[in-house]
Amino acid sequence: MPIPIVAAGLISAGASIISGIFGASAAKKAERAAAKQRAAAEAKLRYLENNRQDIINPYEDTTDLSSMLSNPMANLAVATQAAEMQIEEADISLANTLDTIRASGASAGGATALAQAALQSKKQVSASIEMQEASNEKARAQGEVNLQQQKMSEAQRMQQADVQGKSFVYGQQENREVAEMDRVSAQLSGAQARESQAQSDRTGAITGAVGGALGVFGSMASAGAFSNSTSATESESPSMGNVTQQNLDDISTSFSSDRRLKKNIIKIDKSDSGLNIYSFEYLDTKFGKGIYQGVMSDEIPVESVLKGEDGYDRVDYSKLDVEFKKIK
């Protein structure tokens, strides 16, 4: 093969490598930025977790109200004063009656009747006073009962309001903290996903650059560009790391057929040997733009699968009855 063609191949391989370097550099920057965001989110999440409010017992300050209870009937007084007055007045009445009998010489029967009438009058007065005192005492007792009930009800209402207030404040604070932790957790997940994607992009950029260069060299090797008939010998052929001529021969007939590198995968046919044939696009256009036809590496015989250093599968289509080609 003429030297200009070899030079063109080298230029193409160099362009592929340079493109991969730029892509890997951009991916590395994105990876560092995502890692920084992830670290910040992790730190904030730890801070939120370590500074959550303590769990409270809203009933811990509840007061024992039993001391407010009393028996309003315990000190009821017996209306003895009226009875004592009645006895005293009866004695006085009888004494006066005897004095009258002695002085006037009246009959004892008349004096007795007079005394009895006076005594009866005093009894009525005494009974009225006693009933009034009893009624007043009962009213005081009932009033005290009502007052105690009102005090107890108000104390219970205040305690219940205090408990409800503490529970409300705790619940609102807890809801806010949980919502903030959920938000930061989502940010952390996003940063982790971006970091992982950036790592994958960086690996893909490097792999694409090497794969593109190797593809050029492989095509040139298949065409005899590095044979003894040209100015470049096999021993002088450009090398990429630890790539050997066997590697070039293998790669020249292999293509990236890892399902993870593809999108819009649609089954369109079946080969004579029973292999599924798909149409698909590459997620990263560095592997190719447009719609391609091929197989999925996880559905074919293992001897046709080449494991790349980047962890993705390649397929040796020379061992299959399926043609890899661009269809649009």
Secondary structure as GFF3:
##gff-version 3
##sequence-region A 1 328
A	DSSP	alpha_helix	3	50	.	.	.	ID=ss1
A	DSSP	three_ten_helix	66	68	.	.	.	ID=ss2
A	DSSP	alpha_helix	80	104	.	.	.	ID=ss3
A	DSSP	alpha_helix	108	222	.	.	.	ID=ss4
A	DSSP	three_ten_helix	234	236	.	.	.	ID=ss5
A	DSSP	alpha_helix	245	251	.	.	.	ID=ss6
A	DSSP	beta_strand	254	256	.	.	.	ID=ss7
A	DSSP	three_ten_helix	259	261	.	.	.	ID=ss8
A	DSSP	beta_strand	262	270	.	.	.	ID=ss9
A	DSSP	beta_strand	276	282	.	.	.	ID=ss10
A	DSSP	three_ten_helix	285	287	.	.	.	ID=ss11
A	DSSP	beta_strand	292	294	.	.	.	ID=ss12
A	DSSP	three_ten_helix	297	299	.	.	.	ID=ss13
A	DSSP	three_ten_helix	302	304	.	.	.	ID=ss14
A	DSSP	beta_strand	305	307	.	.	.	ID=ss15
A	DSSP	beta_strand	313	316	.	.	.	ID=ss16
A	DSSP	three_ten_helix	317	319	.	.	.	ID=ss17
A	DSSP	beta_strand	325	326	.	.	.	ID=ss18
###
